[in-house]
Amino acid sequence: MFGKKLPAAVLWDMDGTLVDSEEYWLSSEQNLAKEFNGSWDAQDGLDLIGMSLYDSSQVMKDKMGLDLEPEEIIQRLTDDVVAQLTVSIPWRPGARELLLELKKRGVKTALVTMSMKRMADSVAAQIPFKAFDVIVAGDMVTHGKPHPEPYLLAATMLGVKPEDCVAFEDSNTGLTSAEAAGTKAIGITNIVPITLRPGRTIWPTLEGVTLKDLRKLFK
């Protein structure tokens, strides 16, 4: 039998977990490289998935040989991705449905992303209900994923213990952050393969997942 305990909160990564925006980021990186005649291939982009924008922008600056500061790179990429999301948001299967059930049952939620706050706000605003109680973004933390700070901050803002929370992530970097914070971290397979190791939980999709499935994590 599964436990009767509800999660104190459910913490959501955004890119690749809530919305299928990783392709938008990858294309924006390619566009930047072309504009400055920089070297950047598909694997370079995949290697950055889940990483802090501040860290990834430094990688891009060095690899592409850009005469731009990391902050300028971040703003350019964010502008490009936000513009694409304004046209169309490709939601990940099952994500909005589960979010709606959580809100109906009164479970607290947080969006925990390494994207900029303005981008996270833009995505959250396009959900037809108040999906998140708090948002933690890349420009709100000192240490980005894989450091636990983003998830620890989200739990603090919600007034809950990390170990009483479920966290959803689609990358090794993000999952490491959620695990290090002490949450019940679930990897949701997407573009980048998630490393399977003892104690790690990986689900193929959120489609069909309900609050009943989350309660099983607390047995």
C-alpha positions in Angstrom: 0.0 0.0 0.0 1.2 3.5 -0.7 1.5 6.1 2.0 -1.3 8.6 2.8 1.2 11.4 3.1 1.0 14.1 0.4 4.1 15.9 -0.7 4.6 19.2 1.1 5.4 20.7 -2.3 6.3 19.7 -5.8 9.2 21.5 -7.4 9.5 21.8 -11.1 12.4 22.4 -13.5 11.2 24.3 -16.5 13.2 23.8 -19.7 12.8 20.2 -20.8 10.6 19.2 -17.9 7.6 21.6 -17.9 8.1 22.9 -21.4 9.9 21.3 -24.3 12.0 24.4 -24.9 15.5 22.8 -25.1 15.3 22.8 -28.9 14.7 26.6 -28.7 17.8 27.0 -26.6 19.8 24.8 -29.0 18.7 26.8 -32.0 19.4 30.1 -30.3 23.0 29.0 -29.5 23.5 28.0 -33.1 22.2 31.3 -34.3 24.6 33.1 -32.0 27.5 31.1 -33.3 26.6 31.8 -36.9 26.3 35.5 -36.2 29.8 35.7 -34.9 31.3 32.9 -37.1 32.0 30.8 -33.9 32.5 27.1 -33.6 29.5 25.3 -32.0 28.1 21.9 -32.8 25.0 20.0 -31.6 26.9 18.1 -28.9 28.2 21.4 -27.5 24.6 22.5 -26.9 23.6 19.2 -25.4 26.5 19.4 -22.9 25.0 22.6 -21.5 21.5 21.3 -20.8 20.7 21.8 -17.1 23.7 24.0 -16.5 23.5 27.5 -15.0 23.2 30.2 -17.7 26.1 32.0 -16.1 28.3 28.9 -16.4 27.0 28.0 -19.9 27.5 31.5 -21.2 31.2 31.4 -20.2 31.5 28.1 -22.0 30.0 29.7 -25.1 32.1 32.7 -24.9 35.3 30.6 -24.8 34.3 28.0 -27.3 32.8 30.4 -29.9 35.5 33.1 -29.3 32.8 35.7 -28.7 33.6 39.3 -28.0 30.7 39.5 -25.7 30.4 39.4 -21.9 28.5 36.5 -20.3 25.7 38.8 -19.3 25.3 39.9 -22.9 25.2 36.3 -24.1 22.5 35.5 -21.5 20.4 38.4 -22.6 20.7 37.6 -26.3 19.8 33.9 -25.8 16.9 34.8 -23.4 15.4 37.3 -25.8 15.5 34.8 -28.6 14.0 31.9 -26.6 11.3 34.1 -25.0 10.3 35.3 -28.5 10.0 31.7 -29.6 7.9 30.8 -26.6 5.6 33.7 -27.2 4.7 32.2 -30.5 4.3 28.7 -29.3 4.9 26.8 -26.0 5.4 23.1 -26.5 4.3 21.7 -23.1 5.8 18.4 -21.9 3.3 15.5 -21.8 1.3 15.3 -18.6 2.9 18.4 -17.0 0.0 20.8 -17.0 -2.5 18.1 -16.1 -0.5 17.1 -13.0 0.0 20.8 -12.1 -3.7 21.4 -12.2 -4.4 18.4 -10.0 -1.8 19.6 -7.5 -3.4 23.0 -7.3 -6.8 21.5 -6.9 -5.6 19.4 -4.0 -3.8 22.4 -2.4 -0.3 21.1 -2.8 2.3 23.8 -2.9 4.4 24.2 -6.1 7.5 26.0 -7.2 9.2 26.5 -10.5 13.0 26.0 -10.1 14.9 27.0 -13.3 18.3 28.3 -14.3 16.6 30.5 -16.9 16.1 34.2 -16.1 13.2 35.3 -13.9 11.6 37.2 -16.8 11.5 34.1 -18.9 10.1 32.0 -16.1 7.4 34.6 -15.5 6.5 34.6 -19.2 6.0 30.9 -19.2 4.0 30.8 -16.0 1.8 33.6 -17.2 0.7 31.4 -20.2 -0.7 28.7 -17.9 -4.5 29.3 -17.5 -4.4 29.0 -13.7 -1.9 30.1 -11.0 0.4 27.2 -11.3 3.2 28.2 -9.0 3.4 29.6 -5.5 7.0 30.7 -6.0 9.5 30.9 -8.8 13.3 30.5 -8.3 15.3 31.5 -11.3 19.0 31.6 -12.3 19.3 35.3 -11.5 18.1 34.7 -8.0 20.8 32.4 -6.7 24.5 32.6 -6.2 25.2 29.0 -7.1 23.3 27.4 -10.0 22.5 23.7 -10.6 24.1 21.2 -9.9 24.5 23.0 -6.6 21.6 22.4 -4.2 21.0 26.1 -3.6 18.1 26.6 -6.1 16.0 23.8 -4.6 16.9 24.7 -1.0 15.8 28.3 -1.7 12.5 27.1 -3.2 11.8 24.9 -0.1 12.7 27.9 2.2 10.4 30.2 0.3 7.5 27.7 0.5 8.2 27.1 4.2 8.6 23.3 3.8 11.4 20.8 4.3 13.2 19.6 1.2 12.9 16.0 2.2 9.1 16.4 2.1 9.2 17.7 -1.5 9.1 16.0 -4.9 11.3 17.5 -7.6 11.1 16.9 -11.3 14.2 17.2 -13.5 15.1 16.2 -17.1 18.9 16.5 -16.9 21.8 15.0 -14.9 22.8 18.5 -13.7 19.4 19.4 -12.5 18.7 16.0 -10.9 22.0 16.2 -9.0 20.9 19.6 -7.6 17.5 18.2 -6.5 19.1 15.1 -5.0 21.8 17.2 -3.2 19.0 19.3 -1.6 17.5 16.2 -0.1 14.2 16.2 -2.2 12.6 13.1 -3.6 14.0 13.8 -7.0 12.5 12.2 -10.1 14.3 12.2 -13.5 12.0 12.6 -16.4 13.6 11.3 -19.6 13.9 13.8 -22.4 16.7 14.9 -24.8 19.7 14.0 -22.7 20.0 10.5 -21.2 19.9 10.5 -17.4 22.5 8.3 -15.7 20.9 5.5 -13.8 22.6 4.8 -10.5 21.6 3.2 -7.1 18.9 5.3 -5.3 18.0 7.3 -8.4 14.5 7.3 -9.7 13.8 7.8 -13.4 10.4 7.9 -15.1 9.9 7.9 -18.9 7.2 10.6 -18.8 4.7 12.5 -16.7 1.9 11.6 -18.9 -0.7 9.8 -16.8 1.1 10.6 -13.6 -1.3 11.6 -10.7 -1.0 12.7 -7.1 -1.5 9.0 -6.2 1.8 8.2 -7.8 3.6 10.9 -5.9 2.2 9.6 -2.6 3.8 6.3 -3.2 7.2 8.1 -2.9 6.5 8.6 0.8 5.6 5.1 1.9 
